[in-house]
């Protein structure tokens, strides 16, 4: 039996119609074209919205794993990785659209790279064609996180000093070694996966891709960005479902990341992040005085307060349901 060129892992949670669009792009619009016996594995995190039934009825060629509970993004991907048999593995978000032949082109690119290239990504774009810079960026550091907490990255948008993560000034028009890839589209060599292992299940949602890329680098592998293919990433699905808890989770995950990889700096990062959150809350409350009942401000104030609580306790608000 031929070993698949590629095993594609898609973790789904309450995005049935979005997932349908992703699978349609793979099977009906040529996304899988050019691959040898590709394997698509959908892991449903107990969505409760008819996702497993839709996959079974409309895409019977998919290997479906319907989990009995929401185990989170990392654990869901790991469950899919346990089933994967391909010589390469792609972590793919359900809110993505893959154009004709894009995956075969990415696999061919990765095959042509030196053995120490363990993972790659392509251009990840929004529906309007604009680049999502998160697809190829630097790893976060205590400095970059403090700059973000104090809004210095927004004040000095063109400064590489205060806004280091995006690699300011790079238009992603050339192939480059990068430090961090976006979990929405991360193509991994089997050899690198076996050396690094799966995603860290301590990260229920957010920062699991950053953590994995840090471990990839620590294991002596490189990650590469290649502009020769592109996919569309709708984005924001987790945020739309529960923006308050997701925003809080982002900060709890950041604390967990620094505790794991920069333990000496975690206290400073946490303190600066809490200070920055207090400033945000103050600014939002002042805005409410000017614009009482403003929906945007009320919503973001609730998010900031939840993040403050999460930074204080280190607790995740999104967990098993």
C-alpha positions in Angstrom: 0.0 0.0 0.0 1.3 3.4 -1.0 2.3 5.8 1.9 0.4 9.0 1.4 2.3 12.1 0.4 0.4 14.0 2.9 -1.9 13.5 5.9 -4.1 16.5 6.6 -5.3 17.0 10.2 -8.4 19.3 10.6 -9.7 20.0 14.1 -13.3 21.2 14.1 -15.4 22.8 16.8 -18.9 24.2 16.0 -18.0 25.3 12.5 -19.9 22.8 10.4 -20.6 25.0 7.4 -17.1 26.5 7.4 -15.6 23.0 7.5 -17.8 22.0 4.6 -16.3 24.8 2.5 -12.8 23.7 3.5 -13.5 20.1 2.5 -15.1 21.2 -0.7 -12.0 23.1 -1.6 -9.9 20.0 -1.1 -12.1 17.4 -2.8 -14.2 19.3 -5.3 -12.1 22.3 -6.2 -8.7 20.6 -6.7 -6.9 21.3 -3.4 -5.7 17.7 -3.3 -4.8 17.5 -6.9 -1.3 16.1 -7.6 -0.9 14.3 -4.3 -0.4 10.5 -4.0 -3.2 8.9 -2.0 -3.7 11.9 0.3 -5.3 11.3 3.7 -7.7 13.8 5.3 -8.5 13.3 9.0 -11.2 15.4 10.6 -11.2 15.5 14.4 -14.5 16.9 15.8 -14.3 18.3 19.3 -17.9 17.4 20.3 -19.3 20.3 18.3 -22.9 19.3 18.8 -23.9 21.0 15.6 -24.2 18.0 13.2 -20.6 18.2 12.0 -19.9 14.4 12.1 -23.1 13.7 10.3 -22.3 16.2 7.6 -18.8 14.8 7.1 -20.1 11.2 6.9 -22.8 12.1 4.4 -21.0 14.6 2.2 -17.3 13.5 2.4 -17.3 9.7 3.1 -13.6 9.5 2.0 -12.6 11.5 5.1 -11.3 9.7 8.2 -13.5 11.1 10.9 -12.8 11.0 14.6 -15.7 12.3 16.7 -14.5 13.0 20.2 -16.9 12.7 23.1 -15.8 16.0 24.6 -14.1 19.3 23.6 -10.5 18.4 24.2 -9.1 21.7 22.8 -7.0 22.4 19.7 -3.7 20.8 20.8 -5.3 17.5 22.0 -7.6 17.4 19.0 -4.6 17.7 16.6 -2.7 15.1 18.6 -5.6 12.7 18.3 -5.4 13.2 14.5 -1.7 12.8 14.5 -2.0 9.4 16.1 -4.0 8.3 13.1 -1.9 9.9 10.4 0.2 7.7 8.2 1.6 10.2 5.6 5.3 11.0 5.1 4.3 14.6 5.7 1.6 16.0 7.9 -0.3 19.3 7.5 -2.1 21.0 10.4 -4.9 22.8 8.6 -7.6 24.9 10.2 -11.2 24.3 9.1 -11.7 28.0 8.2 -9.3 27.7 5.2 -9.8 27.4 1.5 -7.1 25.6 -0.5 -6.8 26.3 -4.2 -6.1 23.8 -7.0 -2.8 22.1 -6.7 -1.5 24.2 -3.8 -0.8 21.3 -1.4 1.1 19.3 -4.0 3.3 22.3 -4.7 4.0 22.8 -1.0 4.9 19.1 -0.6 7.2 19.3 -3.6 8.9 22.4 -2.1 9.4 20.7 1.2 10.8 17.5 -0.4 13.4 19.6 -2.2 14.7 21.2 1.0 17.6 20.0 3.1 16.8 17.5 5.9 17.1 20.1 8.6 14.0 22.0 7.2 11.4 20.4 9.4 8.3 22.5 8.5 7.1 25.1 6.0 4.2 27.4 5.2 3.0 29.3 2.2 1.3 32.7 1.9 -1.8 32.8 4.1 -4.2 35.4 2.9 -7.5 36.9 4.0 -10.5 36.8 1.8 -9.5 40.2 0.3 -6.1 38.8 -0.7 -4.2 40.7 1.9 -1.4 38.8 3.7 -1.8 37.5 7.2 1.7 38.2 8.6 1.2 35.7 11.4 1.8 33.0 8.9 5.6 33.7 9.0 7.0 35.6 11.9 9.5 35.7 14.7 9.0 33.9 18.0 7.6 36.0 20.8 10.1 37.1 23.4 9.7 38.8 26.8 10.5 42.1 25.1 8.0 41.7 22.3 5.3 40.7 24.7 5.9 43.7 27.0 5.9 46.0 24.0 2.5 44.5 23.0 1.1 44.8 26.5 2.0 48.5 26.6 0.7 49.1 23.1 4.1 50.1 21.8 3.7 47.9 18.8 0.6 49.9 17.8 2.2 53.3 18.5 5.4 52.4 16.6 3.9 50.2 13.9 6.9 50.6 11.5 9.5 50.0 14.2 11.3 46.7 14.2 12.4 47.4 17.8 8.9 47.7 19.3 7.1 45.5 16.8 9.5 42.6 16.3 7.2 39.6 15.8 5.8 40.5 12.4 9.2 41.2 10.8 8.3 44.7 9.8 9.1 45.7 6.2 9.1 42.1 4.8 6.4 41.7 2.1 6.7 37.9 2.0 7.6 37.9 -1.6 10.7 35.7 -1.2 11.6 32.4 0.4 13.1 32.8 3.9 13.9 30.9 7.1 11.4 32.0 9.8 11.1 31.3 13.5 7.4 30.7 13.8 4.5 29.4 11.6 0.8 29.8 12.0 -1.1 26.7 13.2 -3.8 27.3 10.6 -1.4 26.0 7.9 1.8 24.2 9.1 3.3 21.5 6.8 5.6 19.2 8.8 8.1 16.5 7.8 7.5 13.2 9.5 11.1 13.1 10.7 10.7 16.5 12.4 7.4 15.5 13.9 8.9 12.3 15.4 11.8 14.3 16.8 9.7 17.1 18.3 6.5 15.3 19.2 2.9 16.6 19.0 1.4 19.8 20.3 1.6 20.5 24.1 -1.8 19.8 25.5 -1.3 22.3 28.3 -2.2 24.9 25.7 -6.0 24.4 25.3 -6.3 27.2 22.7 -3.7 29.8 21.5 0.1 29.7 21.5 0.3 25.9 20.8 1.8 26.7 17.4 4.3 29.1 18.9 5.3 26.5 21.4 5.7 23.8 18.8 7.8 26.1 16.6 10.1 26.9 19.5 10.5 23.2 20.2 11.2 22.6 16.5 14.0 25.2 16.6 15.4 23.9 19.8 15.6 20.4 18.3 17.9 21.7 15.5 15.3 22.1 12.7 14.5 25.1 10.5 11.1 26.4 9.4 10.7 28.1 6.0 8.2 30.4 4.4 7.6 29.9 0.6 5.6 32.4 -1.4 5.0 30.0 -4.3 1.6 28.9 -3.1 -1.2 30.5 -1.2 -4.3 29.6 0.8 -7.2 31.7 2.1 -7.7 31.8 5.9 -11.1 33.2 7.0 -9.9 33.5 10.6 -11.6 34.6 13.7 -13.9 31.5 14.2 -12.9 31.0 17.9 -13.2 34.7 18.6 -16.7 34.8 17.1 -17.9 31.9 19.3 -16.6 33.3 22.6 -14.5 36.5 22.3 -14.3 37.1 26.0 -13.0 33.7 27.0 -10.7 33.5 23.9 -9.1 36.8 24.7 -8.5 35.7 28.3 -7.1 32.4 27.0 -4.6 34.3 24.8 -3.1 35.9 27.9 -3.2 32.8 30.0 -1.4 30.9 27.2 1.2 33.6 26.9 2.0 33.3 30.6 2.2 29.5 30.2 4.5 29.9 27.2 6.9 32.2 29.1 6.8 30.0 32.2 7.9 27.1 30.0 10.5 28.8 27.7 11.6 31.9 29.6 11.0 31.1 33.3 13.3 33.9 34.5 11.2 36.5 32.7 7.7 35.2 33.4 7.2 37.4 36.5 8.2 40.6 34.6 6.1 39.7 31.6 3.1 39.0 33.8 3.5 42.2 35.8 3.9 44.4 32.6 0.9 42.6 31.0 -1.3 43.3 34.0 -0.2 46.9 34.0 -1.0 47.2 30.3 -4.4 45.6 30.9 -5.2 48.1 33.7 -4.4 50.9 31.2 -6.7 49.4 28.6 -9.5 49.1 31.1 -9.0 52.7 32.2 -9.1 53.9 28.6 -12.2 51.9 27.8 -14.0 53.2 30.9 -13.1 56.7 29.9 -14.5 56.0 26.5 -17.7 54.8 28.0 -18.1 58.1 29.8 -17.9 59.8 26.4 -20.1 57.3 24.7 -22.4 55.6 27.2 -23.6 52.1 26.1 -21.3 51.9 23.1 -21.4 48.2 22.1 -17.8 48.0 21.0 -16.5 49.6 24.2 -18.7 47.5 26.4 -17.6 44.3 24.7 -13.9 45.1 24.8 -14.2 46.2 28.4 -15.6 42.7 29.3 -12.8 41.1 27.4 -10.1 43.2 29.2 -11.6 42.4 32.6 -11.6 38.7 31.8 -8.0 38.9 30.6 -7.0 40.8 33.8 -8.5 38.0 35.9 -6.7 35.4 33.8 -3.4 37.2 34.2 -4.0 37.4 37.9 -4.7 33.7 38.3 -3.2 32.1 35.3 -6.4 30.2 34.7 -7.9 29.3 31.3 -11.5 30.3 30.8 -12.0 28.0 27.8 -11.8 24.4 28.9 -13.6 21.1 28.5 -17.4 21.4 28.1 
